[in-house]
Amino acid sequence: MELVNLSNVRYEIDRVLGGDTSVLPAFFARHGLDGLELTLYEDWDPLQFPADWIQGVHLRFWPDWMDFWRGDRAALLAEYGDEPSWQASFGKTREAWMDFWRRHIAEAARTGARYVVFHVSQARTSELYHRRHAYDSAEVIEATLELVNDVMDALPEDCLLLYENLWWPGLTLLNPGLADRLLSGTHHQHTGILLDTGHLMNTSTSLATEDEAVRCVRRVVRNLGGLWTSIYGMHLHRSLSGAFVRRRMAEAGDLRPRGFSEVFDYISHVDEHRPFETAAVQALVEDVQPEFLVHEFIQDSMEDWEQKVHTQRHALGLESDADAGWKGKKHHEK
C-alpha cells in the first residue's frame, strides 16, 4: 500500500488543506495512493478523517522521557527547570502517563487502522548537538519494553505494532541484537519494524549523495539478517544533513537544555524529510518490499505536498511528468 502522512492538528489541516479534508480523496487518486498514516494529536473525528482513509496511525512521541520514567528528579530539574514544567508534559505520576498512553492507544484502535507506529528513542535537549547521551540504546529498549508491555493491552491483537527507528539511542537498527531483543521482548503478538529511511541516514554524518545514502540503508538492512522480514512499513524520504550536523557539533559549546523553538529549528534541519529524486531509491524499496510504503514529508501547502509526492513517485518509476493527473509544475524541490 502507498500512503502519505498527515496529522489531525488543526494548524496543519488549515495550512496544507485550507481547512478542508474533503480534498484528500482526489489527491489520493491523482497519485495512486491508498490513504493515510494519520498522526493523532487530538481525538479522532471520523467526519474529518473517515476510517476508510486511515491505514495506519502514528502514536504521539516524547523524545525525552527516560528521566521521568526512572523518577530521576535531579535530571528532570536540570532539563526542565521546575516540577510544573515536566508535569505539564507527562502528568504528575508515571501511572498517570501510562493511563494517558492506554487512552491514546484505544483512540488509535478506534480508527480501525491496520498498524500503529511507536518511536523507540531518547534524547535530552542538552544532548542534541554533541550526541553524547546519558542513556544507551540497550537501556532505552529495556525501558520501552516496560512501558509497551504495560499499555499495549489497549491495542487489538490483530493490529500491527510497528517500532520506528531514530538516530538517537534506542532503535537505531545499527545493532541487530538490540532490534531482536525489542521484537522478541514485546508481548503484543503482531509486532514489527517501521524503517524510516531518513532517520537511518541521520545516524551517519558523512553521507552527501542519494547513491551513498541508499547504499548505507541497504547495507544496514542486509546486516539485520532474518530480521528484515519484520520490516512491514517504510517511511520513505531522504536526509543528507551531515555537513550541518558536523558544523553544529563543532559549535556545540555549553551543554545547556534547549528551548522548544531552538530544538524545533535544529531537528528540522537535521531530519529533512525531502523526497528522493533519483532512481537509486528503487533498489532500496525492492530490497525491503514493505507492505506499507509511506511518502513521509513535511508539507508546507497542498502544492508543496503534490510536488514532493510527485518527485518521489517519479524517482520510483511510478509517475511521469506527462501523467494527466499531475497538474503542477515540473517536479523539483523548493
HUBEL-V842165 format. One record per backbone hydrogen bond with DSSP energy under -1.0 kcal/mol. NH is the residue of the N-H (numbers start at 1). CO is the residue of the C=O. Records with the same first field share a line. If there is no record, write none. Layout:
BEGIN
NH: CO, CO
END
This chain:
BEGIN
3: 293
4: 35
6: 37
8: 39
13: 9
14: 10
15: 11
16: 12
17: 13
18: 14
19: 13
20: 17
23: 20
24: 21
27: 23
28: 24
29: 25
30: 26
31: 27
33: 28
34: 2
36: 53
37: 4
38: 56
39: 6
40: 58
49: 45
53: 50
55: 36
56: 36
57: 115
58: 38
59: 117
69: 65
70: 66
72: 67
73: 71
76: 72
77: 73
78: 74
79: 75
80: 76
81: 77
86: 82
87: 83
88: 84
90: 86
91: 87
97: 93
98: 94
99: 95
100: 96
101: 97
102: 98
103: 99
104: 100
105: 101
106: 102
107: 103
108: 104
109: 105
110: 106
111: 108
112: 109
114: 55
116: 160
117: 57
118: 162
120: 164
122: 169
123: 63
127: 124
131: 127
140: 136
141: 137
142: 138
143: 139
144: 140
145: 141
146: 142
147: 143
148: 144
149: 145
150: 147
151: 147
152: 148
154: 151
155: 152
159: 156
160: 114
161: 190
162: 116
163: 192
164: 118
165: 194
166: 171
171: 120
172: 170
179: 175
180: 176
181: 177
182: 178
183: 179
184: 180
185: 181
192: 161
193: 230
194: 163
195: 233
197: 235
200: 196
201: 197
202: 198
203: 200
204: 201
213: 209
214: 210
215: 211
216: 212
217: 213
218: 214
219: 215
220: 216
221: 217
222: 218
223: 219
225: 222
227: 224
228: 225
229: 226
230: 227
231: 228
232: 193, 230
233: 193
234: 292
235: 195
236: 294
238: 274
245: 241
246: 242
247: 243
248: 244
249: 245
250: 246
251: 247
263: 259
264: 260
265: 261
266: 262
267: 263
268: 264
269: 265
270: 266
271: 267
272: 270
274: 238
281: 278
282: 279
285: 281
286: 282
287: 283
288: 284
289: 285
291: 232
292: 232
293: 1
294: 234
295: 3
296: 294
305: 301
306: 302
307: 303
308: 304
309: 305
310: 306
311: 307
312: 308
313: 309
314: 310
315: 311
316: 312
317: 314
318: 313
323: 320
326: 323
END
